[in-house]
């Protein structure tokens, strides 16, 4: 399949431990040159949908610097080099909530922002044997703030919270949609 827009020159304008930002020089199928901003994560991402035996899903409140407020979200993070997606899901789930799954099930890869982010993110369902109200064993990363409460919501409550504007994270909503 012919590309509608081709990269002429890859220009990295920023990088850190998490990824790289590029301002690529491009050429479209009409031979018009342009620029295209693109982010590439260093490691593949994973979103975990922790579901209890009561069929409720665990959410945590994470402070998100770009929007300047807390967001009710599913646990998520990046996989380490050489780590499988399921191992990354198990580790991230424990780091952010203290929860230990009975079973992990890979659901699907999705692209979180097809106009900007090059990598896909894996969605994983985690079967949780019991519901705990508080985050335990939480190990916040250097720039991560997670409140201590775990919110166990039914599918009906999730839809209400999306409608009320309490759940507004796009990757969380997309992940939930794939499960319910």
N, C-alpha and C positions, 0 to 999 in steps of 0.2 A: 504494500500500500504506500502510495506516494505521500510524503509529508506535505502538509499545507504551509507550514512554516519551518524553515531549516535554520539551524544554528550555524552562523559564519564564524563567530569567535566567542569563546567562553571567557568571560571576564569576571573573575572572583573579586568582589569588593569587600568582603568581610568573612571571617571564619572564627570559630571558637571550638570548645570541646563538644558542642552539640550539633553543629552543622555549618554550612557555608551559604552565603548569599551571593548570587551572580546577577550581573546586569549584561546579559548576552546580546551580542549583535546578531540580528536575524535577517532573513530574507523570506518574504512570503511567495506564494505561487504566482503572483503578478509581478515578481521581480522588484518589489518595493522593500527597501531596507528599513529596519526599525530596531528597537530595543525591547527586551523582555526580561523582567525581573523574575528570578527563580530562587527558591530556597530548597536545599538538599540537606536532610537530616543525616548525621553520621551513622546513626543506628536506626533500624526499623522500629516503629512504634507499636504499642499494643494497648488495647482498651479491654478492661476486664468487666464483665457483667456478672457480679456475684449474686446468685439466686439461692435463697434458702429453701428448705424442704416445705416451708409454708407458701412458696411461690412468691415471695417478696424479694425485691431487689435492693441491694445496699448502695447508698449514695454517701459521699463525703463532701464537706465544704472545703474547697481549696481556694486560697487567695491567688488571684490572677493579676499580676502587675500591669499588663497592657490595658486592662479595663478598669483597674483601680478598685476592685471589689472581690468579695467571695462569690464563688460559683458552686452550685450544687451539682456534682458531677459523679461519673463513674471513675473508679481508680484507673490510672493509666501511667504509662512511662515508656522508656525505650529499652530495647534488648541490648545486652552486652555482647561484645565480639565473641563468637563461638557458641553463644547460648541459643537454645531453641526458643521458638515463640511460646510454647507451653511452659518452659522453665522460666522465661521472662515474665509471663503472666503470673505464675505462682509467686515469684520473688516480689514483683511490684505490688501484688495484692497484699502480701504480708507486710511489706515496707510501709504501705499507706494505710492499712487497716488493722493489721495483726491477724486477719482471717486466714485460716488454712482450709483449702478446698478438698473435698472428697474426690472430685473428678474435674478435669478440665476438658473442654470441647472447643476446638477451633471452629469458628463460624464462617468467617469470610474476610478477605482483604478489601478495604475501601480506600479511596483517595479523599482526604479531608478537605482539600482546596485545589481543585484541578487547574485553576488559573495561576497558582503560585507555588505549591509544594510538589516536588517531583516524586517523593516516596509515597508508598501506600502504608496503611496502618492495619494491623490484624485485630480482629474482634474475637475475643475468647469468652465463652461462658464458663463460670466457675460454680460448681455445686457446693453449697455451704451447709454443713450438717446442723448448725444451730445459729440463732441470731444473738449477737452481742450488741449492746447499746453504745459501747464506747470503743474508740480506736485503742488498740493495745499493741505494744511493741513497735509503735510508730517511730520511724527513723527519717525525719525530714531531711531532704537534701539541702544544700547551701542556700538555694533561692526558692524554697518551697515551704509554704505555710498551710497546714491542714488542721482544721478544728478537730476536737476530740470526739464529737458525736457521730454515730453512724445512723443514717436515716433508712429504715427498712420500709419500702413503699410497695403497695400493691400496684398492679397495672393501671387500675382506675385512678389511684392517687397520683401516679406518674403523669398520666394524661392531664389531670387537674393542675398539677404543679407546672407543667409546660404551659398550659393555658393561663395560669396566674403569673407567669413570668419568673418563677423561682428556678426552674430548670431552663436554661437558655443556651447552653454550650452545644454547638452544632454536632460535634463528634459524639457527645453523649446521646443526643436525640437520635442520630442516625444509628448508633449501636443498639439502642432500646428498640427502635423500629424493626431491626433485624431479628430480635428475640421475641417480641410480642406480636 
